[in-house]
Amino acid sequence: MLSNAFLIAIKEIKRNLLRSFLTILGIVIGVASVIAMVMIGDGTTANVQQSISKLGTNMLTLRVGQERRGPPREDNSAKPFTEGDINAIKNELQNIKAVAAENSSRMNVVYGNKSNTASVIGTSNDYFIIKDWEVTQGRVFDEYEENSGKSSCIIGTTIVKQLFGDENPIGVNIRLKNISCNVIGVLKSKGAAAFGNDQDEIVIVPLKMFQQKIKGDKDISSILISITDGKYIENAKLEITSLMQERRAVKLEEPDNFHIRDMQDLLSTMTSTTKMLTYLLGSIAGISLLVGGIGIMNIMLVSVTERTREIGTRLAIGAMENEVLLQFLVESIVLATLGGIIGIFLGLGIGYITVNIMDLPFILNSQIILISFVFSTLIGVFFGYFPARKAARLNPIDALRYE
């Protein structure tokens, strides 16, 4: 009985293809929108995760002053860190992979008649370990350069492109304000960070050089700490907090004059935000599925009216009400399911093209595809039931008299 109802449903759909297509158009658009939106959202989430991971793995940032929202900035309300703080973290705490100071300033970098604004960072070789950043040309700082404050620097690929073009920058002197600095290395490109800033627009110099020739003091504004494994991060935060409270003479009743930022916290916050937006957009797009369901119900009601005499004939020769009900319900489900299948392929196509245009990772979410398909089928059942019930309850005599 079910197979026969299915064959009749296919025959009725083929009899008026244009109307059938217009009937399922809402389902097609709804399913395609949901799948495309979720694909774009998942790609965005993965892109954010990749961008944040570029900032460093298992990294903690120790900053002066109490925590404040917004972009990182210096806090003059608390005393700066010292090299003694760095050595204490290295020598007194466990599960520490690398520790590096990070003093930074934004300034013009000049070579010949070309210039470019860049972030100039004073630090040590541990910085490259913490940030998981390779030097693809040249070398890192040697011991003499780190300890003496010699004017050497390692530059990012954006600086190379802007100032040197195709010229080899190794061994060439650039100018940071009025300071001549010898280029000893070029960093591997990292591209844009999660917040859109160019990570390759950077010049890295030895900490002592930054302190002596750029900043003019021995202060350290922030300390980067890499933990050997992610499972030790929470314990490391507690140990660092305790050590800094002791070294910075923070009394029991006083608030800390420093704070720790965890990259995992930032990653979790950004990921949850993008996922929430993804499913919000997907839910909004899913409203069109309900609109498509209403369209199916309207057309099925029209179909019942058009086929009233046919229904009356079937009932008069002995067809049961549940057989007529099944016939129209199957037709509604076939229409909705067909719309769901077309919508899935259309959504995948739109999503694939869009993520490629936006340069996002392509992530196939099989769960949302299954949910969209099942939901479109349920739409057919829900919105097809009322027209099917109306057809099944027709009076055979009245139906045969219908013109």
N, C-alpha and C positions, 0 to 999 in steps of 0.2 A: 504493500500500500504506500509506503514511504517513497520507494523508488519511482512508482508511478506518479506520485504527487510531484516529485522532483522533475521528471521528464515533462510534465504538463507545465510546470513553472518555467522551465527553460523555453518551451514552445511559446508561451505567452510573452516572455521577455523579448524573444527574437522577432515576434510579430510586430512589435512597435519599438524598434531599437532606439530611435531618437528620444522618445518619451522615457524609456527605461534609463537612458544615459542621464537625462536631465533629472530624473528621480534620484539617482545615486550621487549626483554631483556634490551635494552637501556632505555626504559621507566621505567621498574622495577628498574633498578640500579639508575636512576636519582631520582625518587620519594623516594626510600628508603634512598638514601644519604641525600637528603634535610631534610626529617623528622628526621633521626637519628642525623644529625648535629645540627638542631634546638633544639632537645630534650637535647642533651649534653650541648649546649650553654645556654639554659634556666636553666638547672640544675646547671651549673657553676655560672650563675648570682645569682640564689637563694642562693647558697652556700656562695658567696661573701657577699651578704646582711646579711645572718645569722652570718657570721664571724665578720663583722663590728659591727653588733648590740651587739655582745658579749663584745665589747670594752666599751660599756656604752650607756644608752638611754638618748636622749636629752642632750648630753654632749658637753660642750665647754672646750677647753684647752687654758689656758692663759700662754704664754711663753715669756721669756726674749728676747729682741732684735727684729730686723726686720725679717719678714718671709723669709725663705729660702727653696728652694726645696730640696727634699731628705729626709732621715731619721731624726728624731728629734735629736738635739744635742745642747749642751750648747753654749750660745753666751756670751762671756766675754766683749763684747763691751758696754753692758748696765748693770746698777746696778740690782742686784737680787731683788726678791720680799721679803716681810716680813710677819710675822704673822699679822701685822696691816692691810696689804692689804686684807688678808683673812677675818678678822673680819669686815672690811669696806664693802666688798661684801656681807657678810652675813647680816649685820645690816642695810645697807643703800639702798639696791636694792630690788625690788619686784620680785615675781615669782621665787625665788631661793629655790631649794629643798635641796641642800647640796653643801658644798664647802670643798675641801681638798687639802692640799699641796701634791706635788709628787716630792720627791728627789730620784734619783735612781743611782745605781752603780752596775757594774757587778763584781762578786767576787766568790771565792771558798767557798763552804759550806761543812763542814767536820763533820762526825760522826763516831767515832771509826777509823777503817782503810779505810773507804769509803769517797769519796768526789765527788762533782758535782758542775759545774759552774751554777750560777743562777743570776737572776736580784733581787737585794735587794732594796726594796722601803721603804722609810721613809714617813709615812703619818698618817692619823687619821682614826677613825671609819667611817667617812663620805665617805671615799674611797669605802667602800663596798656597800654603797647606790648608789653612782654615777655609779659604775661599775656593779651594779646589781649582786653582787657576794655573795653567801651564804657561811657560815662557817658550814660544815657538822659535824665536830667533834670538841669538845672543845668549845671555846668562843672567842669573840672579846676582844679588850683591855678594861680594866677598867679605871676609871678616874685617879687613882694614876699612872698607867703605862703610860698613855698619858702625864701627867703633869710632872712626875719626870724623864723621860728618862730611866726607868727600862729596862733591857735587856730581853724583851719578844718578841716572834715572832709567826707569823701565816704562814704556809707553803703550797705550792701547791702540788697536787697529784704526779707530776713527782719527786719532791724531796723526797716524802714519799717512792715511789717505788725504787728510786736509793739508798737511804741511809738506809731505814728501812725495806724494803721488807714487810713481814707480821707482823712485830713488831709494837705495838701501840706507836706512837711518842709523844703522849700527856704527858707532864711533863718531857720529856727528854731534855737534853742540847745539842745543836749543836754549832759548832764554825764558826763564820764569821771572816775570817782572824785570829786575835788573841783575838777575843771577844767571850765569852761564852754567849749563848742566849737560854732561856728556851722556848720550844715549847708549846704554849697554845691552838692552833687551827689548823685545816686543812681545806683548801678551797675546794669547789665543783669544779670538773674538768670542764674546758672550752675548752680544746683541742687547736688546732692550730688556729692562727689568720689569717686574710686575706692575710698577707704577708708571711705566713708559719712558723713564730716563735711560739714556744711552750709557751702558756700563763700559763701553770701549772708549769713551771720551775721558780718558784718565791718564795721569802721570803719577808714578809711584817713585818716591825718593826715600833714602835712609832716614830713620826717625831723627837721628842727631843732626843731620843736615837741615831737616825741616825746623827743628827746635832752634838751632843756632842762626840760620840764615833767612828763614821765612817768618817764623812766629816770634823769635827773640826771647824765648824762655824754655824751661825744662818741663813745663806742664804737659800732661797727657789727658785729653778730653774723653777718650773712650778706650776700652780694652776688648778685643775680640778673643773668645775662648772656644776652642774646638774640643768636644768630648769624644773619647774613643769609641763609644757606642751609644745609640739613642736611649737604651734602657738605663743609662747612668745619669741622664740629664737632670731629672728632678732632684736626685741626691746631690749632684754637683751644684745646683742652684742653692741648696741649703748650705753646703759647705762654703761656697763663695760668699754668701750673705754673712755667715758667721765670721769668716776671716776678715771681710771688709769692715764689719761692725767693730771688730777688735782693733784693726789697723787705723781706722778713721775715728776712733774714740767716740762711737755712738752710744749714748747712755740708754739704759733700759726703757725709760719713759719717752725717749725722743724718737721721732720718725727717722728712717734711714736717709742719709744725704747722698744716696746713690740708688740706682735701680738696675735690674737685669731684664733684658728682653730676650725672649726665646723664639727662635725662628719657627719652631713647631707650633707655637701658639698662633703666630701670624699665619702660617700655612693653614691651620685648622679653621681660623676665622674667615680667611679669604675663600677657602674651599666650600665651607658651609653657606657662605653668602651667595656664591655663584650657583651652587646647587639649588638653593631656595628660589633664586630668580629663574633658573631653568624650569623648575616644576611649576612656578607661578605662570610663566609664559605658556608652558604646555597645557596648563589647566584652562587658561583663557582661550587658547586655540581649540581645546576640546569642546568648548561651547558650541562650535559650529557642527559638531557631531549631533548634538541635540536638535539643532536646526535641520540637519539632514534627516534625522528621524521623523520630524514633523512633516517634512516633504514626502517621505515614504508613506506615512499614514494618509496624507491627503490624496496621493495618487492611488493608493490601494482603495480608498473610499470611492474614488471616481471609477476604478476598475470594477468594484462590486456593483455600482449603479449601471455601468455599461453591460455587465454580464448577468443582469438580473434574470433574464429569461433562461439563460444557460443553467444558472443555479436552480431555478424552479424546475427545469426539466430533470436535472440530476436527482433532486429531492423527490420528484413525482415518481420516478422509476425505481426508487428504493434506496438512494444514497442516504447514509446516516449523517446527522448533524456534525459529528466529530470528524467525518471524512471531508466535508466541505470546509470545516474550520481548519483542518490540517492542510488542505490544498492552498488556501490563501495565506496561511501562516508560513508555509514552506516558500511560497513565492516572495513574501516579504523578507524572509531570512536570506534567500538566494540573492535578492537585490542588495541587501545591506552587506552581505559577505563579499559579493563581487566588488562593491564600492570600497570595502576595506582592503581587498587585495590590490586593486588599482592604486588606492591611496598609499599603501605601503611602498610600492615601487616608485611612485611619484615622489613621496617624501624622502626616500633614500637618495633618489637622483638629485633633488633640490638640496638636500643636506650635504651630499658629497661635493657638489659644485660650490656651495657657499663656503664650506670649511676650507676648500682649496683656495678660493679667492681671498679669504681672510687669513690664510696661512696658519690654520689651526690643525691640531691632530685629528685624524679621522677615527672616531670611536663608534663601533657598531653596538648599539644597546639592544640586545635581543629581548630583554625583558619588556621594554616599552613597545617593541614591535608586536610581541605576543599580547600585551594588554590592549593595544589599539585594535588588533584583530578581534579579540574576544569581545571588546566593548562594542565594536561595530555590529557583530553578530547579535549581541544582546539588544542593541538598538532595534534591529529587525524584528526580534521577538516581541519587545515591549510595544513598539509603535505599530506592529502588524497585527497584534492580537485583537484590537478593537474592530478594525475593518473585517477581520476573519470571523469574529463572533457575530457581527452584523449579518454577514453573508450566510452563516450557518443557521441563523434564527429566522431567516425569511420564510414566510408562509408560501408553500408551493403553489397554491391556487392564485394568490396575489402576484407572485413572481411570474407565472405563466401569462397573466393578463397584462403585465407591464409592457408598455410601448416605448 
